[in-house]
Amino acid sequence: MKQIAAFIKPVLNSYSVLFFSQNRVLGIILLLVSFFNPVSGLAGLGCIIFSLLITKLLKQNSEDYHAGIYSFNSLLLGIAFGAFFQANLMFVSWLLVACFMVVVTTIILSKRMGKPGLPILSLPFILVFWVVLLASNSIFNTGLLQKSSSLLQEIYTGPGNLAGAEGYLATLLPRLVSLFFRSLSAVLFQDHIIAGMLIATGILIHSRIAFSLLIISFLTACGFNSITHIYPEGISYYHLGANLMMTAMAIGSFFTIPSLRSYLLAVFCIPIGFVLINALTTLMALHALPIFSLPFCVLNISLLYFLILAGFQAKLQLTSVQYYSPEKNLYHVLNLQNRLNDLKYIRLSLPFMGYWTVSQGYNGTITHKGEWGQALDFVITDDEQKTFQYPGTLPEHFYCFNKPVLACADGVVEQVVNHVDDNDIGEENLKENWGNTVVIRHAEGLYSKLSHLKKNSVKVKPGDTVKQGDLLGFCGNSGRSPEPHLHFQLQATPYIGSKTLPYPFAYYFNKKDNKSSLESYAVPQENELISNPEINVSLKKAFDLQPGFVAKLTAENGVTENWEVFKDTLNQSYIYSKTTGAVAYFINNGTMFYFTSYYGDKTALLYYFYLAAYKVIFNDTAYIQANDEFPVPLTNNKILLWLQDFTAPFYRFISIKYKSGIQAKKTGLNIVSKQYQQLAGKTMPLAESTVFVDHGSLQAFFININGQHIEAQWSTEN
């Protein structure tokens, strides 16, 4: 039974992926609709099974196999065979031969086009079916007998009419509505309003964003034609569905992250689609071949290649991780764009211990100007904001003088200057402007430079490997420095005197009114009092979940789950529930622990732990709180979520918030968190939870959610 269930999944995906989906409901609907023409339905299903068996034997990419990537072109081939040719013995023979050709063509094109990141779309079907049509029209007898139908006339010649539509629906429904449904059915080589209604329902269940793009592109195409009169009798419903509407849905919501720009691009594709349809129809008419969905393929592949080469990802973001759902793609990006800085940047810490004040920030009024504007000067101040103790006439009187200077990140020492004398207070050495300096290479194109160090205090030499927090030297008063301070900058080259590079520190405390707030991937501002985060060792140890870590969770109702920590091929850590199959990805950067995504059963203990420990800062100060935001689909109100889906590319009115803090107890630490929804300015509580930590290990957690109280005890095996 398990093998049958495992085989059904790629079969249904072969249908749903026609509309860039992996939705099972849509797959079932398309399977049923394909049997509106029994011969096409049977031929399509047979081709899917045949192609899946071949790709399984050839041991092709398992992920693409299950997604239906290797078999959806075979499905199109089978459906087209049933629409174009009469069923006979030769029909079956040539169908098997052509199906094998499609699989081979799919593998070849996917390997070649996959390198630059381009999809094959329906090119394998088009190329192979052209060969079949040319062979059937040759002077040699293949035994394939072509049908004559209004659909084929539509595909070959372009503009059509409503003569073949279901009579009573055609009269009851407005002309544009019936044309919309017929256009959708044409993707499966049909001319049925009912089929189009079923397909539209399946797409709406799959994605509200994709459905909206189908409507927008349909109305745009009809409106454009009414203005230009390119097709006086009306646009071909086949080209409306298979080329124009499918292009808008693909480029506007699948290959790009849905946004206002992606919608505008989808609309802009409509007139280009008209040009391609006319040009390719004229070209292929010389060989008596229909263009099928070739304009759709040419337009999408060309645009994607252009966007990749032009590097427009910042404004029109290409989909990097594909979830086969415009909503999931969008919400995933929105949720992580401010949360995955740990993967975007090298984690830099402040180059000192304790609290220092930013005496001059980026583009400061003294020396940080022009190409050297993105730099920071640090000093130590007292309660009266003075940088020295009386009388302040010697470098030794200044609080920061002779204080340790640390490496901000791992790296290799590139340059060292250590011989420059420290200045008398008020004096400057303009000849040796930077004074004693250390330059460290952290990555290609990223170097840190620390200047104005104390003479002969530098403890490293060029070529030394340093770790984050290692001692480099001591703060001094050398170079262009009238009083002791530490100059820090990032730069793209290893040379002393290089222009500066803007770059954030990963995490630091910003102290105001005797309270510190945690800043994340930010640049300190002038006059801010900052320090590296103080880490609670017990908390840090409790969440140090390394690969191979195994735990058993037991709920109060006796339900148990077994978890293990792994790393994937991208070196990302995740907790896997062997009991439920759920997966929760996380990041532990030494300052905090936070989850990045969850996949699986939303009644699993792992899901409740994901909610409870969504973000934990390793600091036990009572006023330090972790604030974050969950993905929007976490809301329990599905009607609101559907409404949000329609507007999500432009405006989001739902947000799911998270807040946690640490409470010190006699028996350890409690991580207390709240999850709540904000809607139109109103806040509604969703859940409350507590995670118990003692002796550097996770002990238990409980969560109150949806009127339920779930509590689980934690026992580790290693």
N, C-alpha and C positions, 0 to 999 in steps of 0.2 A: 504493500500500500504506500509506503514511504517513497518508493521509486516512482510509482505512478504520480503521486502528488508532486514530486520533484520535477517530473516531466511536464506536468500540466502548466506549471509556472512559466517556463519559456515559451510554451505554445500560446498562452494568453498574452504574454508580453509581445509576441510577434504581431498580434493584432493592435494592441494599445500603442505600441511604439510608432505606428503609422501616424499618430497624432502626438508624438513626442511625450508619451506617457508610459507609466508602468502600473496604471490603475486597473485593478482586476475587474471592477464593474464595467469600465469602458471596454476592456478586452472581451468580456462575455457579450456585451451588446454588439460589438463589431463582428464577433464570430456568428451570432444569430443573424445579423443583417446580411452578412455575406451569403447566407443560404436563401435570401430572397430570390437569387438565381441559383437553384440547386446544383447545377453543374459547376458554376464558379465557386460556390461554397465548398463543395467536396474537393475540387481541384486545389483550391487554396489551402485547405486543411491538410490534404495529402502532401503538398509541396513543403509545408512547414515541417511535418514529421520527417519527410525524406531529408530535408536540408539539415535538421537538427541531428539526425543520425550520422550524416556525413561529417559535420563539424565535430561531433563527439568523437568519431573514429580518428579524425585528423588532429585531435587534441588541441583545438584552438582556444583562445582566451576564454576562461570560464565565465568571467564577469559579462563579457559581450554575448556569450552563448545564452546565459540566463536572461539577459536583457532583450533578447530577440534580434540583436543587431545582425546576426548571420542569417536570419530566416525571414525577415519581413519583406525583403525583395523577392524571395521565393513565393511568399503569399501573394504579392502583387502579380507575379507571373501566373500563378494558378487562377486568380480571379480574372485576369485579362484573357487567358486561354478560354475560359468558360464564356466570356463575353464576345470574343471574336470568332471562335471556331465551333463547329458542330461536333458533338461527341461521337467518336467512333474508336476503333481499335488503334488507329494511327495517332489519334488525339492523345491517348494514354502514353504511347511509346515516345512521341516527340516531347510530351510534357516532362517525362522523366529525364530525357536528354537535356532539355532546356533548363530544367531545375538544377541539374549538376553544373551546367555552364554558369548559371547565376551564382551558385555557391563559390565556384572557383573565381569568378570575376569579383565577387564581394570580398573574398580573402585578399586578392591581389590589390584591389583599390584601397581597402582599409589599411593594409600594411604601408602602401606608398603615400596615401593622403593623410594617414595618421601622424606621420613624422612632423609635418608643419602644423598639426592640430586641426585638420579640416575633415568634415564629415563626408561620407560617400552618398548619403541621402538615397534617392531611388535610381542613381546612375546604373548600377548593375542590371536592374530590371529593364530599363530603357534600352541599353545597348544589346542585351540578349534578345529582347522581344523584337527589336528592329531586324536582327539577323533572322529570326523565325519568320517574320513577315516577308522579308526579301526572299527567303527560301520558298515560302508557300506561293509567292507570286512569280517564281521562276518558270522556265519552260520545262523543267523537270518536275515530276509529280512526287510531292511529299505525302500526299494523302490527307492533308489538312484542308478542310472546307470552310471558307470564311462565311460568316453570317452577314445578313444585311439588317441593320436596325437604326433607329433614330439616334441612339447613343453613339454608334460608330460614325454616323454622319456628323454628329456634333463634334466628336473628337477630331475628325479629319478637317472639317471646313471651318470650324470656329463658331460664328453666331448661330443661335438656335431659337426655338420658340417653345411654347408650353404644350404643344400638341400631344406629347407622350406622357404627360403627368396624369396622376389619378384624377378622374373627372370631378368627383364631388368635392375633393379637397381643393382642387384648382379653382373651383367656383366659389367656395366658401371663404378661402383665405385670400387676403390681399395679394396682388401679383408679386410684390417684392418679398413677402413672407414665404410664399411657395417657392419662389426662385432661390431664396436662401437655403431652404431645406434640400431642394434638388441639387444645389451646388455642393452641399456636404456629401450627399449620397454619391455624387460623381467620383469622389476619391476612391470608392470601391467599384467604379465602373457601373453605376446604377443610375436610374432615373426615377426615383421614388420619393415622394414627399414624406411618406411614413418612415422610410429608411432614414431620411435626413433628420426627422424629428427625434428618432431614437439615438442617432449619432450625436445630435445637439445635446440631448439629455445626458448622455455619457460624458461628453466634454465638459458640461456644466458641473457635473459631479466631480470630475477630475480637477478642473481648474476654472475659477471665475475669471482670472486674468486672461487665460487663453480664450475663453468664450467671448469676453469683451472685445478682444482683438479681432476675432472672426467677424463680429457684428460691425465694428468700426471699419475694417478693411472692405467688407461687403458694401456698406453704404458709400464709402469713399470711391470704390470702383464704379458703382452705378452712377454716382453723382458726377464723376469725372467723364464718364461716357455720355451722360446727358448734356454736358457742356460742350464736349469736343465732337460728338456724333461720329466717333471712330467706327462704331458698329451701329448703324441706323436701326437694325432689327433687334438690338439688344446683345449684351455680352454672352458669349458661350457659357452656359452654366458649368460645363466641365472646367474651362479655364478659370472661371471665377473661384471654384472650389479647390481644384488641384494645383493651381498656380498662384493666383493672387491672394486668396484667403490663407492658404497654407504658408505662403511666404511671409505674410504679416505675422502670423502666429509664431512661426519659427524664429524669425529675426527679432521680433519684439518681445518675446517672453521665454524662449528656450535657450538660444545661443547667447543672449545678453540678459543681464539682470533687469527685470521690468522697472521702468522709470519713465518720466515724461519724455526724455530723449529717445528711449527705445520705442515708445509709441509714435513719436514724430518720425523716426526712421522707418517704422513699419508703414506709415501712411505715405512717406516719400517713395517707398518701393512700388507703390501701385502704378504710377505713370511709367516707371522704368519697366515694370512687368508688361504693360501694354506694348511697349516698343519691342521687347524680347519676343513676346507671343507672335506679333506680326512678322518680325524679321525671321524667326526660326520656322514659322509656318511656310513662308515663301521659300526658304532654303530647302526644307525637307520635302516640299511638294514636288520638287524635281525628281525625287526618288519614290514618290507615292507613299511617304511615311508620315504618320502622325507625330507630333512633337511630345505628346503625353505631358509629363511634368518637367520637361527639360528646362523651361524658363525658371521654374521654382529652384531647380538645382543650380543653374548657372548664377542666378541672382544671389542666393544664399551663400554659396561657396565663394563667389567673388567678393561679396561684402565682408565676409568673415576674414578672408585673406587680407583685404585692405585694412580692416581694423587691427589685425595682428601686426601688420607691417607698419602702420601709421602710429601705433601705440596710443590709441585713444581711450585706453582702459580707465583712465581717471575720470573722464566725463561720461563715457558710454562703456560701462563695465562688462567685459565678457564673462561668461559663466565658467569659473575655474573648477568648481566641484559640482557635478551634475547629479541632482536628486530626482530628475524627471518630473518635476513639478515647479511651475513658475513661482508659486507661493512659497514652497520650501526653499527654493533658491534665493528668493528675495529676503525672506525673514532670517535665513541663515546669515546672509551677508550683513543685514542691518544689525543683527544681534552681535556679530563678531567683529565688525569693522572697528569698534573702539575697545574690544576685549582681547584681541589677538596681537597686541603690540609686542608681546613676548616673542612672537614669531617674525615680526617685521624688523625689530631693532636688536642690536647687541645691547645687553643689559649693562648699563653704566651706573656705578655707584658714585657718591660724592667722594672726592679725593682727600678726605680728612676725617678725624674722629670728633664727636661732640657737635655742639651747635656753633655755626659760623654765620656771619651776616654777609649778604651780597652787597658789596660797596659800589659796584658798577656792573650793570647788566648789559644785555644785548643793545647795541646802538646807543651806548652811554654818552654822556656829555663831556667826558674827559679825553679818553684815548680810543675808545671802541667805536671807530667810525669807518665808513666805506667798506672795503674788502676785508677789514679786520674787525668788523662790527659785531660779529656773533661770538663774543667772548665774555667771560665772567671773572670778576675780581672778588676774592673772599677775604674777610677779616674777622677777628673775634671782638665782640663788644660786651661791655658790662651793662648793668641795669640802667645806667644813665646814657647809654648809647655811645660811650667813649671807647676808643680803641686802645687806650694806654692807661697806665697808672702813673700818678704824679712822680716826677715832673714831665715825663714824656720827651726827654731830650736824647735818649739813647735807644737803639733798636731793642735792647733788652727790656725796656719799659713797656713795649707793645705786647699785648696778650698773645698774638698769633706768632710772634717771633720764636723760632726754634721749636715750633710745634710740628709733629709728624705729618708728612705729605705721603699719600698712599696712591697705589695704582687703581684707576677707576674700573679696570677690567683686565682680563687675561691678555697677554700680548708679548711682544718681543721688543726690547729696547733698541731704538734706531740711532738716536743722537744723545749725547751727554755733553753739557758744559758745566764745569765744576770749579773754575779758577777765579771767577770774577769777585772782586772785593764787595762787601756789603757797604752801602752808602751811609754817610752820616744823615741824621734826620733832616729833611728839607733839601738834601742834595739829590741830583739825578745823574746817572751815567748814560748819556745819549749815544756814546760811541759803541758801547756794548749793550744795546737797547734792551734785550731780553734777559740779560743777566744769566745766572746759572739756571740751566734748563734741562729737562728730560723729555724726549719724544718717544712715544711707544706706538708700535703698529699693532692694532687690534684686528684688523681685517684689511683686505685689499681695498684701498681707497678710504680707509678710516684710521686716523692717527690722533692721539691725544698729546697735547703739549702743556707742560707745567713749568712756569717760569718764575723768576725772582727768588730762587731758592738761596739758602745760606751757603756761603763759600765753604768748599770742601766737605759739605754735608751729604752729597749724593752717594748712595750706597750701591748703585748698579752701574754697569758699563754696557756699551753697545754689544748686542748679541745675546744678552742675558734674557732668559724667559722669566716673566713675572706672572703672578696670579693676582686676581682681584683682591685688594686690601693689603698687598705686600708693601713694605716700607721702601720708599724711593729716596727720601732725603728729608730735609727740614725747611720750614718756611723761613725766608730771609728778606733781605732788602737790597738785592743786587739789581743792576740795570736801571731802566727808567722807572725808578721806584722811590719817591720821596719819603715814604714810610712803609714799614713791613706789610706785605699782603701777598696773597697767592693768586697768580694769573692762571686761568684754565681755558683752553680752547680745543675744539676738534677741527681737524683739517684733512684734506684729501691727499696730501703729499707729506713725505717725511722730513721736509726741510724746515729749519728754524727760520721764521719770517714768512711762512706760507699763509695765504689768506684763509680766513676762518670758514667753518662749516656749521650750519645750525643743526643741532642734534639734542634730543632730550635725555635727561637722566631717567632711569627706570622707575625708581621709587625713592621718595624722601619725605621726611616730616617737615611741615611748615608750621611754625609755632606762632600763634597769635593769642593774646590775652591769656597766657599761661596754659593754653590748650593747643595740642598738635593735631593737624589733619594730614592724612596720607595723600600725597600727590603722586599720580601715576603717569609716567611718560610725559613729563612736562619740563619746561625750562624755567628755572627760578627767576623771579623778578627782583629788581633792585630794591634793597632795604628789607628783603625777606630774611627771616631767621630760620635756618634749615639745618637738618642733620640726617644722617642715615637712619633708617628704621631700627628700633630696638626690637630684637627678636626673642620671643619666648621659646626656649629650647624644647620644652615639653610639647608645645603645640607643633613646632616644626617636626619633631621626631614622630609624633602621632600620624601626621599626614605624609610621611616619607614612604610613599607606596611605590616600591621598586618592582620591576618585572620579576615574576616568580612569587610575589607576595600572595599568600592564600589566606582566606578568611571564611568563617562560617557564621551566618546570621540566623538567629532563631527568634521568630516573632512570638508574642505572648499567646497566640492561638495555636502554636506548635508548628507553624509553617517555617521551613528552613530554606536558605539559599546558600550556595557555595560560590564564592567569588575568587577570581584570580586576576592579577595585574599583568598586562602584556604591553609590548610596543609594536606598532605596525611598521610597514615598509618605509613610511615617512618619519620614523622615529618619534611618533606621537604616542603618549601613554594612554591606556584606557583600562577600565575595570570591566571584566566580562563575567556575567552571571551564568555559570554552567547549568543552573537550574532552569532559568527562564529564557536564556539566549539574549538577554538585554545587554547593551553596551553603553558605557558612559566614559567619554573622553575627558581628560583633565590635564591641567598644567600645575606644576609645583616649581616655582622659581626661586625658592629660598626665602622669599618675603611673604608669600601668600600661596594658598591653594585655591584653585577655582576650576569648575567644570566648564567645558566648552560646548558639549553637545551630548544628547542622549537619544538612543534608538532602542525601541522595544516596548515591552509590556508596561503600561502605566499603572498597574497594580502590583508591580514587583517591588520588593524591598529596596532594590538598587535605585529605582525611580524615586522613592521617598527619601533615600539618602541624598540623591542628586538635588532634590528640592531643599533639604535641610542644610547641606554643606555646600551650597552653590558657590559661595565665596567666603573664605576664612583668612583673615590677616593674622600672622603669627606675632601678635602683640596683645598683651593682657591688660593694657591701659583701658579703664572703663569707658572713657569718652571716645576711643577710637572705634569707629563703626565702618563696616564694609557695606557699601551700597552698590547695587548692580541691577541689571534688567534681564528678565527671562525672554525667550522667544515669544512672540505674540500668540502662536497657536496653543500656548499653554492655557488660555482662557477656557472656561467650561461652557460659555455661552456660544453655541455653534452658529446661531442665527447672526449674532453680532460679528462673529469671526468671518462669516460669508460676506457680510456687508463690508467689513474691513478689507477682505480680499479684493473686492472690486476697486476700492480707493487706495489700496496700499502703495501702488507705484507713485502716487501723487501726494497722498495725505494719510497719516496714521493717527487714529483717535483712541486706540487701545494701547495701553502699556502695562506690563506685568512687572512689578518692582520686587526687589529683594533687599533686606537689611539684616545685618547680623552684628552682634557684639559679644564680648567675652565677659563672663562672670566668674570671679575667683571664689571657689568653695573650699571647705576644709578637706574634702576628699578629692580635690582636683579642680578642673576648669569646666565650665559649661559654655558651649557655643549656642547662644539663643538667637533665633532668627524669625523673621516674619516675611510672609509672602502676601502681597496685596495687589489689587488691580485698580488702575486709574482710568476713569472713563468720563470724558466731558467735565473734568475738574472734580469729579467725585471719587473718593477712595473707598474701596470695598475690600475687606480682609478676605484672603483666600485660605491661608494656613498659618499655623504657628508650630515651631519645632525647636528641639533642643538636642544637641549632641554632647555626650559626656566623655571627657578626656581625663585620664589619670595615669600617672607614672609613664608619661610619654607614649600612651597607646589609646586607641579608640575603644571605649567600653560599651556604649549603647547609644541609642537615639530614640526619640519618639516624635511623632508629628500628629497634629490635629488638623484634618483636612476633610471637607465635604461631610461634616458631622461624624467622622470616624476618628477613633484614637488608635494609632498604630504604634507599637513599641517593639523594639528588637534589641536583643543582646548580641554582642560582638565577641567572637572568640577566634583567635588567630592560631594557625598551626606552625608558623615560623616567625 
